[in-house]
Amino acid sequence: MAREKFKTLTEQMFYTLLCLQTACYGMDILDCVPAMTNGRVNIGSGTLYTLLEQFLEMEMIREVGADGRRRSYILTEKGKEMLDKECRRLSAQLSDYYRIFGEEEKK
């Protein structure tokens, strides 16, 4: 069964939205994600621009500027709510892991 669109976020989705807390161009996001994850997560340009189109369609981001072909985007309230929901989901998974393995939560 196919995953419902945006019910959960991939790492690339999550970090793209996280970058858009402030207005960014696509190229800024391509640089920002590896920097914020110490190189653990990278996004290809094709993936990024597909995600940006989908996020625009879902009104999770909005375009705030254009300079020739360069477009800048920012997170909407709907996008922020999706990030918050994903953070709660990930936190619940971590709590379950620590509960099952009997370990203290590591902050």
Secondary structure, 3 states (H helix, E strand, C coil): CCCCCCCCCCHHHHHHHHHCCCCEEHHHHHHHHHHHCCCCCCCCHHHHHHHHHHHHHCCCEEEEEEECCEEEEEECHHHHHHHHHHHHHHHHHHHHHHHHHCCCCCC
